[in-house]
Amino acid sequence: MQIDARGLGCPKPVLLAEEALAGIDEGVVTILVDNEGSVKNLTRFASKNGFYSEDSKEDGYWKVRLVKGYPCDLPAGQAITGKTQEAVQESTHRTEEMQAKDVLLIVGSDTMGKDEALGKILMKGFLETIKVTREIPHTIFFLNAAVKLTTTNEEIIPILQDLEKIGVEIFSCGTCLKHYDLEKSLKVGFRGTTNHIVEGIKDFRKTVWIG
C-alpha cells in the first residue's frame, strides 16, 4: 500500500500511516513525504509502536516504508532487507518508563493561545500528535474551560478516548465541571480534584502546564 502525503503538514502523514496500518494484520505501508520532519515523525511513530521502518530519498521527496509483522511472516513479494528478525523484535519492546510517573500534563483551556479559532485547531493538533507519536504523559488533568474537551467537544473526545486506551490517566476538575454545569456530561476519564495537581508536582518527574 502506498500513501502520497506530500504537501501535508504534521501530524497528517502519521495519522494516515496509523490508519493504514490499523487496517492490516501484516504487510508494508509506504508513505511519500516531502520534508525531513515528516520522515522523523514517521520513524519515531514506527519505533514507538514496534514497526520496522526504513526510508530513502527520491527526486525531491522521501519514501518511508513501515512494516507490520516480522520478515519471515510477510506476504510473498514483500520481504525487507537490512535488518534481522531479532532487531525487529527488539524494536517492539515497550519500556517501563511509559508506565512510570514521568509527566503530568495540566491543560487549563480548551484552546491554545489567544486566537480562539486558531487555538482550537492547535489544541486538536497537539493532542493528535501526542497520540500518534506515543509521546504520552502519564496523566492529563483538565481544568477551567479545558473540561469542555472531555465533555462537549465531539472532535477532541475520541482522541482522548484513544489516549486513555493506551494508558493515559485522564482527570477533569470537579469544581470546574460544576461551574460549567457539565458534571453529568463527562465522556472520558474521571472527576478529579486539585490534589492531583498538588501531589503531582511532588510525585511526577516533570509537570507541564498548557493553556
mmCIF file of the C-alpha atoms, coordinates in Angstrom:
data_MODEL
# 
_entry.id   MODEL 
# 
loop_
_atom_site.group_PDB 
_atom_site.id 
_atom_site.type_symbol 
_atom_site.label_atom_id 
_atom_site.label_alt_id 
_atom_site.label_comp_id 
_atom_site.label_asym_id 
_atom_site.label_entity_id 
_atom_site.label_seq_id 
_atom_site.pdbx_PDB_ins_code 
_atom_site.Cartn_x 
_atom_site.Cartn_y 
_atom_site.Cartn_z 
_atom_site.occupancy 
_atom_site.B_iso_or_equiv 
_atom_site.pdbx_formal_charge 
_atom_site.auth_seq_id 
_atom_site.auth_comp_id 
_atom_site.auth_asym_id 
_atom_site.auth_atom_id 
_atom_site.pdbx_PDB_model_num 
ATOM 1   C CA . MET A 1 1   ? 0.000   0.000   0.000  1.00 0.00 ? 1   MET A CA 1 
ATOM 2   C CA . GLN A 1 2   ? 1.331   3.451   -0.890 1.00 0.00 ? 2   GLN A CA 1 
ATOM 3   C CA . ILE A 1 3   ? 0.132   6.776   0.538  1.00 0.00 ? 3   ILE A CA 1 
ATOM 4   C CA . ASP A 1 4   ? 1.031   10.112  -1.026 1.00 0.00 ? 4   ASP A CA 1 
ATOM 5   C CA . ALA A 1 5   ? 1.316   12.532  1.905  1.00 0.00 ? 5   ALA A CA 1 
ATOM 6   C CA . ARG A 1 6   ? 3.413   15.127  0.089  1.00 0.00 ? 6   ARG A CA 1 
ATOM 7   C CA . GLY A 1 7   ? 2.297   18.640  0.899  1.00 0.00 ? 7   GLY A CA 1 
ATOM 8   C CA . LEU A 1 8   ? 0.531   17.601  4.095  1.00 0.00 ? 8   LEU A CA 1 
ATOM 9   C CA . GLY A 1 9   ? 1.547   19.145  7.395  1.00 0.00 ? 9   GLY A CA 1 
ATOM 10  C CA . CYS A 1 10  ? 2.202   17.411  10.705 1.00 0.00 ? 10  CYS A CA 1 
ATOM 11  C CA . PRO A 1 11  ? 0.660   15.236  12.051 1.00 0.00 ? 11  PRO A CA 1 
ATOM 12  C CA . LYS A 1 12  ? -1.348  14.223  8.942  1.00 0.00 ? 12  LYS A CA 1 
ATOM 13  C CA . PRO A 1 13  ? 1.270   11.837  7.422  1.00 0.00 ? 13  PRO A CA 1 
ATOM 14  C CA . VAL A 1 14  ? 1.485   9.941   10.717 1.00 0.00 ? 14  VAL A CA 1 
ATOM 15  C CA . LEU A 1 15  ? -2.298  9.841   11.073 1.00 0.00 ? 15  LEU A CA 1 
ATOM 16  C CA . LEU A 1 16  ? -2.618  8.377   7.566  1.00 0.00 ? 16  LEU A CA 1 
ATOM 17  C CA . ALA A 1 17  ? 0.071   5.798   8.318  1.00 0.00 ? 17  ALA A CA 1 
ATOM 18  C CA . GLU A 1 18  ? -1.596  4.827   11.593 1.00 0.00 ? 18  GLU A CA 1 
ATOM 19  C CA . GLU A 1 19  ? -4.957  4.379   9.856  1.00 0.00 ? 19  GLU A CA 1 
ATOM 20  C CA . ALA A 1 20  ? -3.454  2.244   7.082  1.00 0.00 ? 20  ALA A CA 1 
ATOM 21  C CA . LEU A 1 21  ? -1.503  0.013   9.470  1.00 0.00 ? 21  LEU A CA 1 
ATOM 22  C CA . ALA A 1 22  ? -4.526  -0.438  11.722 1.00 0.00 ? 22  ALA A CA 1 
ATOM 23  C CA . GLY A 1 23  ? -6.380  -1.914  8.746  1.00 0.00 ? 23  GLY A CA 1 
ATOM 24  C CA . ILE A 1 24  ? -3.921  -4.752  8.099  1.00 0.00 ? 24  ILE A CA 1 
ATOM 25  C CA . ASP A 1 25  ? -2.669  -7.674  10.158 1.00 0.00 ? 25  ASP A CA 1 
ATOM 26  C CA . GLU A 1 26  ? 0.732   -7.645  8.468  1.00 0.00 ? 26  GLU A CA 1 
ATOM 27  C CA . GLY A 1 27  ? 2.387   -6.033  5.480  1.00 0.00 ? 27  GLY A CA 1 
ATOM 28  C CA . VAL A 1 28  ? 4.137   -2.915  4.230  1.00 0.00 ? 28  VAL A CA 1 
ATOM 29  C CA . VAL A 1 29  ? 2.828   0.636   4.036  1.00 0.00 ? 29  VAL A CA 1 
ATOM 30  C CA . THR A 1 30  ? 4.866   3.164   2.052  1.00 0.00 ? 30  THR A CA 1 
ATOM 31  C CA . ILE A 1 31  ? 4.343   6.864   2.724  1.00 0.00 ? 31  ILE A CA 1 
ATOM 32  C CA . LEU A 1 32  ? 5.616   9.587   0.398  1.00 0.00 ? 32  LEU A CA 1 
ATOM 33  C CA . VAL A 1 33  ? 6.553   12.836  2.154  1.00 0.00 ? 33  VAL A CA 1 
ATOM 34  C CA . ASP A 1 34  ? 8.381   15.987  1.100  1.00 0.00 ? 34  ASP A CA 1 
ATOM 35  C CA . ASN A 1 35  ? 10.184  17.065  4.263  1.00 0.00 ? 35  ASN A CA 1 
ATOM 36  C CA . GLU A 1 36  ? 12.619  15.579  6.760  1.00 0.00 ? 36  GLU A CA 1 
ATOM 37  C CA . GLY A 1 37  ? 10.409  16.480  9.710  1.00 0.00 ? 37  GLY A CA 1 
ATOM 38  C CA . SER A 1 38  ? 7.733   14.090  8.474  1.00 0.00 ? 38  SER A CA 1 
ATOM 39  C CA . VAL A 1 39  ? 10.354  11.388  7.948  1.00 0.00 ? 39  VAL A CA 1 
ATOM 40  C CA . LYS A 1 40  ? 11.498  11.730  11.560 1.00 0.00 ? 40  LYS A CA 1 
ATOM 41  C CA . ASN A 1 41  ? 7.923   11.738  12.858 1.00 0.00 ? 41  ASN A CA 1 
ATOM 42  C CA . LEU A 1 42  ? 7.093   8.574   10.906 1.00 0.00 ? 42  LEU A CA 1 
ATOM 43  C CA . THR A 1 43  ? 10.196  6.705   12.040 1.00 0.00 ? 43  THR A CA 1 
ATOM 44  C CA . ARG A 1 44  ? 9.560   7.775   15.638 1.00 0.00 ? 44  ARG A CA 1 
ATOM 45  C CA . PHE A 1 45  ? 5.965   6.558   15.321 1.00 0.00 ? 45  PHE A CA 1 
ATOM 46  C CA . ALA A 1 46  ? 7.225   3.216   13.975 1.00 0.00 ? 46  ALA A CA 1 
ATOM 47  C CA . SER A 1 47  ? 9.700   2.805   16.817 1.00 0.00 ? 47  SER A CA 1 
ATOM 48  C CA . LYS A 1 48  ? 7.089   3.587   19.471 1.00 0.00 ? 48  LYS A CA 1 
ATOM 49  C CA . ASN A 1 49  ? 4.672   1.040   18.024 1.00 0.00 ? 49  ASN A CA 1 
ATOM 50  C CA . GLY A 1 50  ? 7.087   -1.787  17.301 1.00 0.00 ? 50  GLY A CA 1 
ATOM 51  C CA . PHE A 1 51  ? 7.114   -1.451  13.493 1.00 0.00 ? 51  PHE A CA 1 
ATOM 52  C CA . TYR A 1 52  ? 10.215  -1.744  11.343 1.00 0.00 ? 52  TYR A CA 1 
ATOM 53  C CA . SER A 1 53  ? 10.915  1.347   9.230  1.00 0.00 ? 53  SER A CA 1 
ATOM 54  C CA . GLU A 1 54  ? 13.315  2.391   6.519  1.00 0.00 ? 54  GLU A CA 1 
ATOM 55  C CA . ASP A 1 55  ? 13.460  5.497   4.358  1.00 0.00 ? 55  ASP A CA 1 
ATOM 56  C CA . SER A 1 56  ? 15.046  6.528   1.091  1.00 0.00 ? 56  SER A CA 1 
ATOM 57  C CA . LYS A 1 57  ? 15.272  9.853   -0.701 1.00 0.00 ? 57  LYS A CA 1 
ATOM 58  C CA . GLU A 1 58  ? 13.996  10.149  -4.251 1.00 0.00 ? 58  GLU A CA 1 
ATOM 59  C CA . ASP A 1 59  ? 13.873  13.225  -6.505 1.00 0.00 ? 59  ASP A CA 1 
ATOM 60  C CA . GLY A 1 60  ? 12.797  15.889  -4.043 1.00 0.00 ? 60  GLY A CA 1 
ATOM 61  C CA . TYR A 1 61  ? 10.827  13.634  -1.707 1.00 0.00 ? 61  TYR A CA 1 
ATOM 62  C CA . TRP A 1 62  ? 11.227  10.682  0.653  1.00 0.00 ? 62  TRP A CA 1 
ATOM 63  C CA . LYS A 1 63  ? 9.779   7.185   0.739  1.00 0.00 ? 63  LYS A CA 1 
ATOM 64  C CA . VAL A 1 64  ? 9.186   5.840   4.236  1.00 0.00 ? 64  VAL A CA 1 
ATOM 65  C CA . ARG A 1 65  ? 8.380   2.130   4.445  1.00 0.00 ? 65  ARG A CA 1 
ATOM 66  C CA . LEU A 1 66  ? 6.675   0.870   7.587  1.00 0.00 ? 66  LEU A CA 1 
ATOM 67  C CA . VAL A 1 67  ? 6.488   -2.876  8.133  1.00 0.00 ? 67  VAL A CA 1 
ATOM 68  C CA . LYS A 1 68  ? 3.907   -4.536  10.352 1.00 0.00 ? 68  LYS A CA 1 
ATOM 69  C CA . GLY A 1 69  ? 4.869   -8.125  11.156 1.00 0.00 ? 69  GLY A CA 1 
ATOM 70  C CA . TYR A 1 70  ? 8.176   -9.968  11.088 1.00 0.00 ? 70  TYR A CA 1 
ATOM 71  C CA . PRO A 1 71  ? 10.179  -10.539 7.907  1.00 0.00 ? 71  PRO A CA 1 
ATOM 72  C CA . CYS A 1 72  ? 9.526   -14.285 7.962  1.00 0.00 ? 72  CYS A CA 1 
ATOM 73  C CA . ASP A 1 73  ? 5.795   -13.698 8.215  1.00 0.00 ? 73  ASP A CA 1 
ATOM 74  C CA . LEU A 1 74  ? 5.359   -11.081 5.497  1.00 0.00 ? 74  LEU A CA 1 
ATOM 75  C CA . PRO A 1 75  ? 3.288   -11.872 2.428  1.00 0.00 ? 75  PRO A CA 1 
ATOM 76  C CA . ALA A 1 76  ? 5.225   -13.121 -0.597 1.00 0.00 ? 76  ALA A CA 1 
ATOM 77  C CA . GLY A 1 77  ? 6.993   -10.368 -2.506 1.00 0.00 ? 77  GLY A CA 1 
ATOM 78  C CA . GLN A 1 78  ? 7.130   -8.014  0.474  1.00 0.00 ? 78  GLN A CA 1 
ATOM 79  C CA . ALA A 1 79  ? 10.337  -9.145  2.154  1.00 0.00 ? 79  ALA A CA 1 
ATOM 80  C CA . ILE A 1 80  ? 12.542  -6.496  3.733  1.00 0.00 ? 80  ILE A CA 1 
ATOM 81  C CA . THR A 1 81  ? 16.304  -6.323  3.896  1.00 0.00 ? 81  THR A CA 1 
ATOM 82  C CA . GLY A 1 82  ? 18.923  -4.754  6.114  1.00 0.00 ? 82  GLY A CA 1 
ATOM 83  C CA . LYS A 1 83  ? 17.568  -5.809  9.496  1.00 0.00 ? 83  LYS A CA 1 
ATOM 84  C CA . THR A 1 84  ? 17.340  -9.150  11.279 1.00 0.00 ? 84  THR A CA 1 
ATOM 85  C CA . GLN A 1 85  ? 14.223  -10.573 12.876 1.00 0.00 ? 85  GLN A CA 1 
ATOM 86  C CA . GLU A 1 86  ? 15.869  -10.203 16.274 1.00 0.00 ? 86  GLU A CA 1 
ATOM 87  C CA . ALA A 1 87  ? 16.341  -6.484  15.677 1.00 0.00 ? 87  ALA A CA 1 
ATOM 88  C CA . VAL A 1 88  ? 12.716  -6.086  14.660 1.00 0.00 ? 88  VAL A CA 1 
ATOM 89  C CA . GLN A 1 89  ? 11.588  -7.926  17.769 1.00 0.00 ? 89  GLN A CA 1 
ATOM 90  C CA . GLU A 1 90  ? 13.792  -5.710  19.907 1.00 0.00 ? 90  GLU A CA 1 
ATOM 91  C CA . SER A 1 91  ? 12.085  -2.615  18.471 1.00 0.00 ? 91  SER A CA 1 
ATOM 92  C CA . THR A 1 92  ? 8.710   -3.907  19.691 1.00 0.00 ? 92  THR A CA 1 
ATOM 93  C CA . HIS A 1 93  ? 9.632   -3.845  23.344 1.00 0.00 ? 93  HIS A CA 1 
ATOM 94  C CA . ARG A 1 94  ? 7.944   -1.072  25.297 1.00 0.00 ? 94  ARG A CA 1 
ATOM 95  C CA . THR A 1 95  ? 9.988   0.450   28.063 1.00 0.00 ? 95  THR A CA 1 
ATOM 96  C CA . GLU A 1 96  ? 8.714   0.500   31.614 1.00 0.00 ? 96  GLU A CA 1 
ATOM 97  C CA . GLU A 1 97  ? 9.165   4.247   31.574 1.00 0.00 ? 97  GLU A CA 1 
ATOM 98  C CA . MET A 1 98  ? 5.817   4.558   29.781 1.00 0.00 ? 98  MET A CA 1 
ATOM 99  C CA . GLN A 1 99  ? 4.171   3.302   32.955 1.00 0.00 ? 99  GLN A CA 1 
ATOM 100 C CA . ALA A 1 100 ? 6.317   5.372   35.307 1.00 0.00 ? 100 ALA A CA 1 
ATOM 101 C CA . LYS A 1 101 ? 5.169   8.689   36.713 1.00 0.00 ? 101 LYS A CA 1 
ATOM 102 C CA . ASP A 1 102 ? 7.170   10.692  34.239 1.00 0.00 ? 102 ASP A CA 1 
ATOM 103 C CA . VAL A 1 103 ? 4.973   13.583  33.029 1.00 0.00 ? 103 VAL A CA 1 
ATOM 104 C CA . LEU A 1 104 ? 1.872   15.257  34.439 1.00 0.00 ? 104 LEU A CA 1 
ATOM 105 C CA . LEU A 1 105 ? 0.218   17.404  31.774 1.00 0.00 ? 105 LEU A CA 1 
ATOM 106 C CA . ILE A 1 106 ? -2.143  20.109  33.043 1.00 0.00 ? 106 ILE A CA 1 
ATOM 107 C CA . VAL A 1 107 ? -4.445  21.639  30.431 1.00 0.00 ? 107 VAL A CA 1 
ATOM 108 C CA . GLY A 1 108 ? -6.006  24.908  31.542 1.00 0.00 ? 108 GLY A CA 1 
ATOM 109 C CA . SER A 1 109 ? -8.027  25.936  28.490 1.00 0.00 ? 109 SER A CA 1 
ATOM 110 C CA . ASP A 1 110 ? -9.900  24.433  25.566 1.00 0.00 ? 110 ASP A CA 1 
ATOM 111 C CA . THR A 1 111 ? -7.712  26.475  23.176 1.00 0.00 ? 111 THR A CA 1 
ATOM 112 C CA . MET A 1 112 ? -4.001  27.179  22.758 1.00 0.00 ? 112 MET A CA 1 
ATOM 113 C CA . GLY A 1 113 ? -3.168  30.878  22.555 1.00 0.00 ? 113 GLY A CA 1 
ATOM 114 C CA . LYS A 1 114 ? -5.313  33.997  22.381 1.00 0.00 ? 114 LYS A CA 1 
ATOM 115 C CA . ASP A 1 115 ? -6.967  33.449  19.000 1.00 0.00 ? 115 ASP A CA 1 
ATOM 116 C CA . GLU A 1 116 ? -9.907  31.159  19.799 1.00 0.00 ? 116 GLU A CA 1 
ATOM 117 C CA . ALA A 1 117 ? -10.455 29.715  16.319 1.00 0.00 ? 117 ALA A CA 1 
ATOM 118 C CA . LEU A 1 118 ? -6.766  29.052  15.739 1.00 0.00 ? 118 LEU A CA 1 
ATOM 119 C CA . GLY A 1 119 ? -6.366  27.881  19.329 1.00 0.00 ? 119 GLY A CA 1 
ATOM 120 C CA . LYS A 1 120 ? -8.944  25.114  18.878 1.00 0.00 ? 120 LYS A CA 1 
ATOM 121 C CA . ILE A 1 121 ? -7.115  23.868  15.779 1.00 0.00 ? 121 ILE A CA 1 
ATOM 122 C CA . LEU A 1 122 ? -3.795  23.923  17.627 1.00 0.00 ? 122 LEU A CA 1 
ATOM 123 C CA . MET A 1 123 ? -5.226  22.066  20.623 1.00 0.00 ? 123 MET A CA 1 
ATOM 124 C CA . LYS A 1 124 ? -6.593  19.302  18.401 1.00 0.00 ? 124 LYS A CA 1 
ATOM 125 C CA . GLY A 1 125 ? -3.284  19.038  16.536 1.00 0.00 ? 125 GLY A CA 1 
ATOM 126 C CA . PHE A 1 126 ? -1.351  18.908  19.817 1.00 0.00 ? 126 PHE A CA 1 
ATOM 127 C CA . LEU A 1 127 ? -3.430  16.059  21.235 1.00 0.00 ? 127 LEU A CA 1 
ATOM 128 C CA . GLU A 1 128 ? -3.378  14.167  17.926 1.00 0.00 ? 128 GLU A CA 1 
ATOM 129 C CA . THR A 1 129 ? 0.412   14.450  17.835 1.00 0.00 ? 129 THR A CA 1 
ATOM 130 C CA . ILE A 1 130 ? 0.677   13.058  21.362 1.00 0.00 ? 130 ILE A CA 1 
ATOM 131 C CA . LYS A 1 131 ? -1.440  10.102  20.284 1.00 0.00 ? 131 LYS A CA 1 
ATOM 132 C CA . VAL A 1 132 ? 0.283   9.187   17.034 1.00 0.00 ? 132 VAL A CA 1 
ATOM 133 C CA . THR A 1 133 ? 3.853   9.694   18.259 1.00 0.00 ? 133 THR A CA 1 
ATOM 134 C CA . ARG A 1 134 ? 3.149   7.844   21.545 1.00 0.00 ? 134 ARG A CA 1 
ATOM 135 C CA . GLU A 1 135 ? 4.980   10.624  23.391 1.00 0.00 ? 135 GLU A CA 1 
ATOM 136 C CA . ILE A 1 136 ? 2.331   10.256  26.029 1.00 0.00 ? 136 ILE A CA 1 
ATOM 137 C CA . PRO A 1 137 ? 2.210   11.734  29.529 1.00 0.00 ? 137 PRO A CA 1 
ATOM 138 C CA . HIS A 1 138 ? 1.284   9.505   32.449 1.00 0.00 ? 138 HIS A CA 1 
ATOM 139 C CA . THR A 1 139 ? -1.626  11.757  33.447 1.00 0.00 ? 139 THR A CA 1 
ATOM 140 C CA . ILE A 1 140 ? -3.569  14.626  31.881 1.00 0.00 ? 140 ILE A CA 1 
ATOM 141 C CA . PHE A 1 141 ? -5.533  16.912  34.198 1.00 0.00 ? 141 PHE A CA 1 
ATOM 142 C CA . PHE A 1 142 ? -8.090  19.259  32.610 1.00 0.00 ? 142 PHE A CA 1 
ATOM 143 C CA . LEU A 1 143 ? -9.216  22.354  34.484 1.00 0.00 ? 143 LEU A CA 1 
ATOM 144 C CA . ASN A 1 144 ? -11.070 25.604  33.901 1.00 0.00 ? 144 ASN A CA 1 
ATOM 145 C CA . ALA A 1 145 ? -12.555 25.744  30.368 1.00 0.00 ? 145 ALA A CA 1 
ATOM 146 C CA . ALA A 1 146 ? -10.479 22.711  29.376 1.00 0.00 ? 146 ALA A CA 1 
ATOM 147 C CA . VAL A 1 147 ? -13.151 20.468  30.913 1.00 0.00 ? 147 VAL A CA 1 
ATOM 148 C CA . LYS A 1 148 ? -15.178 21.182  27.781 1.00 0.00 ? 148 LYS A CA 1 
ATOM 149 C CA . LEU A 1 149 ? -12.685 18.968  25.940 1.00 0.00 ? 149 LEU A CA 1 
ATOM 150 C CA . THR A 1 150 ? -13.698 15.932  27.998 1.00 0.00 ? 150 THR A CA 1 
ATOM 151 C CA . THR A 1 151 ? -17.426 16.668  27.959 1.00 0.00 ? 151 THR A CA 1 
ATOM 152 C CA . THR A 1 152 ? -18.821 18.513  24.926 1.00 0.00 ? 152 THR A CA 1 
ATOM 153 C CA . ASN A 1 153 ? -16.095 18.741  22.294 1.00 0.00 ? 153 ASN A CA 1 
ATOM 154 C CA . GLU A 1 154 ? -17.022 15.971  19.842 1.00 0.00 ? 154 GLU A CA 1 
ATOM 155 C CA . GLU A 1 155 ? -13.741 16.335  17.890 1.00 0.00 ? 155 GLU A CA 1 
ATOM 156 C CA . ILE A 1 156 ? -11.488 16.001  20.919 1.00 0.00 ? 156 ILE A CA 1 
ATOM 157 C CA . ILE A 1 157 ? -13.320 13.316  22.914 1.00 0.00 ? 157 ILE A CA 1 
ATOM 158 C CA . PRO A 1 158 ? -12.412 10.421  20.523 1.00 0.00 ? 158 PRO A CA 1 
ATOM 159 C CA . ILE A 1 159 ? -8.735  11.460  20.642 1.00 0.00 ? 159 ILE A CA 1 
ATOM 160 C CA . LEU A 1 160 ? -8.774  11.461  24.439 1.00 0.00 ? 160 LEU A CA 1 
ATOM 161 C CA . GLN A 1 161 ? -10.549 8.103   24.485 1.00 0.00 ? 161 GLN A CA 1 
ATOM 162 C CA . ASP A 1 162 ? -7.766  6.674   22.309 1.00 0.00 ? 162 ASP A CA 1 
ATOM 163 C CA . LEU A 1 163 ? -5.151  8.119   24.670 1.00 0.00 ? 163 LEU A CA 1 
ATOM 164 C CA . GLU A 1 164 ? -6.950  6.545   27.610 1.00 0.00 ? 164 GLU A CA 1 
ATOM 165 C CA . LYS A 1 165 ? -6.890  3.169   25.838 1.00 0.00 ? 165 LYS A CA 1 
ATOM 166 C CA . ILE A 1 166 ? -3.100  3.289   25.525 1.00 0.00 ? 166 ILE A CA 1 
ATOM 167 C CA . GLY A 1 167 ? -2.625  4.027   29.184 1.00 0.00 ? 167 GLY A CA 1 
ATOM 168 C CA . VAL A 1 168 ? -3.006  7.758   29.824 1.00 0.00 ? 168 VAL A CA 1 
ATOM 169 C CA . GLU A 1 169 ? -4.851  8.611   33.037 1.00 0.00 ? 169 GLU A CA 1 
ATOM 170 C CA . ILE A 1 170 ? -7.332  11.437  32.429 1.00 0.00 ? 170 ILE A CA 1 
ATOM 171 C CA . PHE A 1 171 ? -8.988  13.618  35.060 1.00 0.00 ? 171 PHE A CA 1 
ATOM 172 C CA . SER A 1 172 ? -11.248 16.666  34.891 1.00 0.00 ? 172 SER A CA 1 
ATOM 173 C CA . CYS A 1 173 ? -11.500 19.239  37.671 1.00 0.00 ? 173 CYS A CA 1 
ATOM 174 C CA . GLY A 1 174 ? -14.686 18.569  39.641 1.00 0.00 ? 174 GLY A CA 1 
ATOM 175 C CA . THR A 1 175 ? -15.143 22.216  40.644 1.00 0.00 ? 175 THR A CA 1 
ATOM 176 C CA . CYS A 1 176 ? -14.772 23.259  37.016 1.00 0.00 ? 176 CYS A CA 1 
ATOM 177 C CA . LEU A 1 177 ? -17.304 20.675  35.834 1.00 0.00 ? 177 LEU A CA 1 
ATOM 178 C CA . LYS A 1 178 ? -19.765 22.030  38.381 1.00 0.00 ? 178 LYS A CA 1 
ATOM 179 C CA . HIS A 1 179 ? -19.071 25.629  37.378 1.00 0.00 ? 179 HIS A CA 1 
ATOM 180 C CA . TYR A 1 180 ? -19.891 24.899  33.722 1.00 0.00 ? 180 TYR A CA 1 
ATOM 181 C CA . ASP A 1 181 ? -22.799 22.601  34.660 1.00 0.00 ? 181 ASP A CA 1 
ATOM 182 C CA . LEU A 1 182 ? -21.050 19.664  32.970 1.00 0.00 ? 182 LEU A CA 1 
ATOM 183 C CA . GLU A 1 183 ? -20.934 17.192  35.854 1.00 0.00 ? 183 GLU A CA 1 
ATOM 184 C CA . LYS A 1 184 ? -23.242 14.771  34.040 1.00 0.00 ? 184 LYS A CA 1 
ATOM 185 C CA . SER A 1 185 ? -21.562 15.249  30.654 1.00 0.00 ? 185 SER A CA 1 
ATOM 186 C CA . LEU A 1 186 ? -18.155 13.670  31.307 1.00 0.00 ? 186 LEU A CA 1 
ATOM 187 C CA . LYS A 1 187 ? -17.341 11.420  28.305 1.00 0.00 ? 187 LYS A CA 1 
ATOM 188 C CA . VAL A 1 188 ? -13.769 10.361  29.062 1.00 0.00 ? 188 VAL A CA 1 
ATOM 189 C CA . GLY A 1 189 ? -11.698 9.958   32.200 1.00 0.00 ? 189 GLY A CA 1 
ATOM 190 C CA . PHE A 1 190 ? -12.722 10.678  35.771 1.00 0.00 ? 190 PHE A CA 1 
ATOM 191 C CA . ARG A 1 191 ? -13.635 13.564  38.031 1.00 0.00 ? 191 ARG A CA 1 
ATOM 192 C CA . GLY A 1 192 ? -10.534 14.895  39.765 1.00 0.00 ? 192 GLY A CA 1 
ATOM 193 C CA . THR A 1 193 ? -9.503  17.373  42.433 1.00 0.00 ? 193 THR A CA 1 
ATOM 194 C CA . THR A 1 194 ? -6.687  19.860  42.887 1.00 0.00 ? 194 THR A CA 1 
ATOM 195 C CA . ASN A 1 195 ? -4.936  17.175  44.935 1.00 0.00 ? 195 ASN A CA 1 
ATOM 196 C CA . HIS A 1 196 ? -3.942  15.627  41.606 1.00 0.00 ? 196 HIS A CA 1 
ATOM 197 C CA . ILE A 1 197 ? -2.022  18.827  40.838 1.00 0.00 ? 197 ILE A CA 1 
ATOM 198 C CA . VAL A 1 198 ? -0.521  19.358  44.290 1.00 0.00 ? 198 VAL A CA 1 
ATOM 199 C CA . GLU A 1 199 ? 0.560   15.742  44.664 1.00 0.00 ? 199 GLU A CA 1 
ATOM 200 C CA . GLY A 1 200 ? 1.633   15.582  41.032 1.00 0.00 ? 200 GLY A CA 1 
ATOM 201 C CA . ILE A 1 201 ? 4.123   18.417  41.450 1.00 0.00 ? 201 ILE A CA 1 
ATOM 202 C CA . LYS A 1 202 ? 5.819   16.280  44.090 1.00 0.00 ? 202 LYS A CA 1 
ATOM 203 C CA . ASP A 1 203 ? 5.368   12.797  42.626 1.00 0.00 ? 203 ASP A CA 1 
ATOM 204 C CA . PHE A 1 204 ? 5.965   13.325  38.913 1.00 0.00 ? 204 PHE A CA 1 
ATOM 205 C CA . ARG A 1 205 ? 9.371   13.883  37.420 1.00 0.00 ? 205 ARG A CA 1 
ATOM 206 C CA . LYS A 1 206 ? 8.012   16.698  35.246 1.00 0.00 ? 206 LYS A CA 1 
ATOM 207 C CA . THR A 1 207 ? 4.865   18.845  35.288 1.00 0.00 ? 207 THR A CA 1 
ATOM 208 C CA . VAL A 1 208 ? 3.855   20.634  32.084 1.00 0.00 ? 208 VAL A CA 1 
ATOM 209 C CA . TRP A 1 209 ? 1.115   23.276  32.002 1.00 0.00 ? 209 TRP A CA 1 
ATOM 210 C CA . ILE A 1 210 ? -0.506  24.469  28.784 1.00 0.00 ? 210 ILE A CA 1 
ATOM 211 C CA . GLY A 1 211 ? -3.438  26.772  28.044 1.00 0.00 ? 211 GLY A CA 1 
# 
